[in-house]
C-alpha cells in the first residue's frame, strides 16, 4: 500500500483530499492543528470505509517541532502501515491571515503568514524527504491569487507565488531520485477559509468564472487525489490552475 501525508487534512480541501485519496487505496497520514476531534473524525471515516489512516497533530508555524513530528511519522509508517517510507506529500495546510493593504501590513502579520504558508511547507518537506520513496510525488497547494492580483491579499498571494517557485526548484534538485513536485492553484473555493459564506462575494466571483460558480472543496479534493496515482507519472514542475475558468 502506498501512503500519502496530507497536511491540514481535518477540514475543507484537505479533508476532501484525504477522503478521496483513501478511496483510491492509498494509506493516509493526515495532520490537524488545534482540533483533534476533527482530525480523528476524518481518520475514522477512512477506516470505516475500509481504508487505513492516522491523524497526527502538527503546527506548521513551529519549525522547531518538525523533528519530533518526523519521528511520529516514522513510527506511524512502521506501526500502522508496515513501511519505512511514504510515497506522496500534499502541503495543504495554510492560513489566509488578516486582510489589508500593503500600507496596512504589520510585521507581525507578515511573519505569521510567512511561517505558515512558506517556511512551514519548505522545512517540513526538507525533514520528510529522506523518508520519501524514490519516485514519490509532492503536491503544493497554491492559490489563484499567485497569478491574479486582488486588493488586500498582497502578502498571501506573494507567498503562494514563492511556494510555486519552490515547487520548481524542488523538482530540479530531486530529479535524480525521480521525485516529482507540482503545484495546484485553486481559484475561489466555497469554504470558510475562502470567504465563501459572503453571498455578495460568491455572486461576484461566480460571474467572473466560466463555469458560473465557485468551486466546492470536493472539486479540488477529487483532482488532487487523482494526481496521487501513476496516471500523473510524467507530470513534473508544473502549476495547475483549478479555477473553473476564472478571468478568461
N, C-alpha and C positions, 0 to 999 in steps of 0.2 A: 504493500500500500504506500502510495506517495503521500507526503504530508505538506500542508501549507500553513504558514504562520501569517495571521491576519490581524494587524493592529487596529484598535478601535472597532472590534467585531461585536460589540454588545448591542448596538443600535444603528438605525439609519442604513447608510450604504454599506458599512462594514458588516452589519448583521446579515444583510442580503447576500453579500459576497460569501460569507461563511456558510450560510444555509445552502446556497446554490453550488458552492464548491463541494460540500459534503455529498450532495445528491449525485455528483459525478464520481463518487467512490474515493475521494481524497480525504485523508485524515486532516483534522483541523485543530490547530492551536490558536485560539483567539485571545485577544487581550481586552481588558477593561481598565478604567482608571479608578473612578470613585464608586461606581455602582456594581458591587459584587453580585447582587441578585440578578441583575440584567445579564451579566456575563455568564453566570451559571445557567440561567434560563435558556440561552442560546445553545450552550453546550448540551444541555439535557434534551432539547428539542432534536438536535442532531442524533443523539444516542437513541432517542425514542423512535426515530425513523430508520434505525439500523446502521448508523454511521458511528465513527469514533471522533471524539472531541475532548479538548481540555481547555478550560478558561483560566488564564493567569493574570494577576494584577500587574500593571505596568504603567508608569508615569513617564510620558515622552519628554517631559521637561527636566527630568533629573538624570543627566548623563552618568553621574557617579554611581547610579544604581544599575546600570546596564550590565555590568559584570555579573552581579547576582542574578539578574533576570536571565542572562545567557545560561547560567548554571541550572536554573529551573527548567529552561527549555531542554537542555541536555538530559536532565533527569526524566522529564516527561516523555521525550523521544524513546528513551530506554524502557521506562515502566509501562507506558500506555501503548506504544506502537512497536516495540521491539526493534528499534532502529538507532543508529548513531548519527544519522544525517537527516536533513529535511530537503524538500525539493522546490518549494515556492515561498516567496516572501511578498506580502502585499502591505506596503507602507500607506495605510489609510488614515490613521489617527491624525487629527488636526483640530485647530480652532480658528474661528474667523476673527476673534478679538473685537475690541471696541472700534466701531467705525468712526471715521473723522477725516478731515482734510489733511494734507501734508503739513500745513501750518499748525494744526491741532495735535499732531502726533507727539506723544511723550516718549521719552527714552525707555521708561518702564514698560509701556505698552508695546513698543518696538521690540524690546528684548524678549518679552513673553512670546510674541509671535515667532521670532527667530528660533527660540529654544524648542518650541513645539513643532513648528512646520518645516524647519530645515535642519537645525542642529540635531534634533531627535532622530529623524529618519536616517540622516547621514551616519551618525555614530552607532545607531542600532544595526544598520547594515554592516558597518565595519566589524562590530562584535560578532554578528551571526554568520557572516560569510564563511568563516572557517568550518562551520557546521553544515554548510550547504553542499549538497551533492553536485559534482560536475554535471553540466548540462541543465542546471537549475534555471529558474526564471524569477525575476524581480519585477513587480508592478508598483510604480509610484503613482499615487492618486494626486493629480494636479488639479487644475481648475480652468474653466474658460476665461477666468479673469487674468490668467497669464498671457492671454492674447488680446482680449478686448478690455480696453481701459474704461472704467467707470469711476465716478466720483466717490471719494471717501473709503476706498479699499486699496490704496496705493501700496501699503506695506504687504498686505496679504497677497496681492497679485504679483508683486515683485519677488516674493519668496517662492511662490509657485513657479515662476519663471526660472528661478535658481534651481529648484528641485528638478525641473526638466533638463537643465544643463547638467546637473549631477548625474542624471539618468544616462545621458550620452557618454559622459566620461567614464562611468562605471562599466558600461558595455565595452568600451575600448580597453580598459585596464584588465578586465577579467575574460577577455576573448580567448585566452589560451586554455581556460577551463570550460569554455563553451557555455558560460553562464550569461544569459541574456537579460537585458533590462529595457523596459518600455514604460512610458507614462500614459495614463488615461486621464483626459481632461473633461470631466462632466461640465455641462452647462448648468443652468439653474435647476435645482432639484427640489421637489416639494417635500422638504423635511424641515424640522425645527432649525437645524443648522443653516439651511439655505434661505430662511426667512419666508418659507412658502405659506405661512399662515396669514400673511397680509394679502387680502383679496385684490387690492389695487396693484400690488407688485406682481401677483400671478397673472392678472389680466394684461398688464403691460408687457411682461416677458412672453406670454403666450402669443401676443400679436406680432412679436418680432421673430417668432420661431416658425419655420416652415411646416412643422407637424402640428402647429396650433395649440401646443400645451407645454407645460413644464414636465420634466422627467419625474418619474417616481423612483424611489430608491431601488426598486426591483429592476428597472430598466438598466441601471448601472451595474447592479449586482450580477445579473444574468450575463452581461457582456464580459465583465472581469473574470467571472468563473470560467467562461468559455475559453479565455486565454490561458488558463491553467491546465492545458491539455497539450498533447503532441500536435494538435491541429495548428498551433501557432509556432511551430518549431523553427521557422525561418524569419520570424518577426524579431527585429532587434534594433535598439536605439531609436525608437520611433515615438512620436507624440500622436496619440489618437484622440481626436476630439469627439465627444459623445454629447451633442447638444440638440439633436433633433433638427438641425439646420438653422442655426442662430445667425442672424445678420447676413443672409445670403440673398 
